[in-house]
Amino acid sequence: MKDLSHHAEMFSFDAEMTDSDGRKLSIDCKVVLPTIWGDNADIEVAVPHSVMPIRGFENPCELNLVCSDPVFRVELNDLWFRNLPTSVYPSRLHGAAPIKLTHISSMRVVKELSQPTNLFNIYISSPDMLKNVGSWKPSEKMLEELAAFRCPKLGHIRLKRYWVTAGLNGTEGLLSRTGFLLEATPSNGKLAPQDILGGIDSVLKLMSVFFRQKIMVLGWEVLHEGAHERFWQYPLEPPRTTYVSVEPKRYLVSIRSLSERMEAALAAYHDLDDLERKFVDDLSYSLRPVAKIGDGEWFMAMFRDLESIAGKSASSQPLSEGEARAVDELRSLADSFSEDCSEMSKRINGFAKKMEGGVPPVTESISSLFQRYAVYSSDLWEVSGSKGLVNIRNKLAHRGPGRVHHQGLAVATLHLSLLNERLVHCILGLEISGDELHSGRDEWLQGAYVENVKKYVFDVAR
């Protein structure tokens, strides 16, 4: 049977591993680089028998290539192992015992570059939206530009699909793999890697909202000053994210409108004040979780952000005489629980503090927030009412997901995600087209279906 593994870039070298206490250990290392960013790296680390026995080597570690060439480096950072062989019996001089690795935060490979070139590519996780966009056949340049837009902080950004083609062992065939990258071209022409990586964050957050999927940095590639530097995050287990929203899959942007929408969103984002920019950051983070989580966890994450934003946006109101008396009563009640149930005392004091600060009830705060930003919400699950989103939140917070019907929770969670999406758009001052409202396309958005689900949302026996 023919070996169908493809030819990949491979390094085998002597290395030095340093543990958390500064102890050093000579080891043998072999690294097979991923074909594309997003694939796993094949990393083998072994302890030579000649350096045994070993005592007291602790996680985490750093690994560096031992080489006299200053422009060829391999670094593995925050390396953790399950077990490290410390001895072999009978003792031996030749051979090595493998170390079982469990985690590596990053891998860096630096090689000499013969021609001076300036380039900075940021490799990103593959969005579902782009998998069927453009040509699947490798172009002559092995790159295809999908969108281009300007970021106020970074300058011009180009979203590209790239191909990597390698021969298959034992055959005349080729293996072609594809991924996606952001090419950064700063306005001032200077490539400062840390500045670019810091500035790309806003691009990723807004792309995540538009694509309805968390877009993450997998690594980057820098060509400058006679060196070719490549960096992979989590090379053993690169992050993989999934689409989250209405079904069948729909997106808040098309490939035709992506350049214009991203440029408008980035300009608006960088014009926001610090507080509103933080609102967008928080909403983007909870809307697009990195890993798939349960409906209850996702609902609470999104609701916490919505509640926090509503509270920070609300204007405090002077207390009435009755409310002032209620604050005093709450504090007295909290004191009565201070010895026997400190947690209950803290919770009651928290209610008193909110009331004393003139913070309106959460339902009122969210309604005011939606009015302030003109968020259209009448077609979605209402916030108030006995079976509204606020009451679902209360059930989850105080009684757990077992008190909310699983189907009702799933539908309510989808509706909350759409409300938060619209809030992001409205904070940024972006228009939402009728198509983006998705009314009636997903069964979970059809009025009759939603009303039926509401009837048993708290009927957990069904």
C-alpha angles and dihedrals in degrees: 000000000000121000106245096188111122128235107264132176109271135184127191115187150142114265143181120230119201120198130213091273095050097257113146131217130187111228143170116245137188122185126187107191120226116262090229133005105273096044121103119260116232105230123176121184124181137178113232112236088228093070094051141143098062127185134191104001110161139195136281107050142177123220127205131180116249104225137136092220106096094201096053113074137157118190131180115190133198092010117180127190132199093214136353119207108237102180145005128211125246092028117248139192100205132056132032138244118231122242115222106230122205105175143008119181097200146356125205126191120185124186135172116268117214097203125047107246134160116215136142119189123178112201115214137192114271113263116218088225093064099045093090097033122110127345123338091201116093112252123225090259092044088232133093122190111223102174141354129199141156124252114202090220101041108023122226119012123189122196110211140176113222133195130210117195124191135171121255118238112252095009140076090232129109131226113217121194128181136205141158135254142178114227111207121207108179116214092237092051093237121126111213103168098204093048091050093047091049092048096047091067094085091051092053094047094053094042088052091055094047094044093043088228133091110258112206137185110250095180143301144242126218127189112188144119094020095305136104110211123186126185130190125192115217094353094185094053113013113199117262120194133193138216115264123190143054123001134265089040115270130168138214091235138030126223088249093056098034097097094049095042094048093048092050092045094048093048090050093044094054091047092057121100118251094264096051091044087055089051091056092045093052094045092048092050096051095038093057110038116195094227129032109267135181121276092248093054093045093047092051093046092052094042093050090056093045091048092047093050091047091051094049091047095048121098115234116243129211114258120251119228090258092050091050090053090048090054090053091048091050092051091050090050091049090052090053090059096042096098103035101034115015093174091057090047091053092048094051091046087052091056090048092050092051092049092045090053090056093243109161121230115283094251091054092045093053093046090051090048092053090048092049093053096033093239110181107226109148093103093055137069106296121247097219133047134073091292097031127125092265092057091047088053090051092051092049094046097047105026106021131236091302089078095058123067108250095231093045090050092050092051093044090049091055091050092049090052090053091049091052091047090054091047090055090052093048095048088053091046092238122150119242113214123219089251091058092056088066093202113185098353096102114053088228089063097052111111098226092049093048093049090052092050091050090059092068102024090117095033098099093172091074 
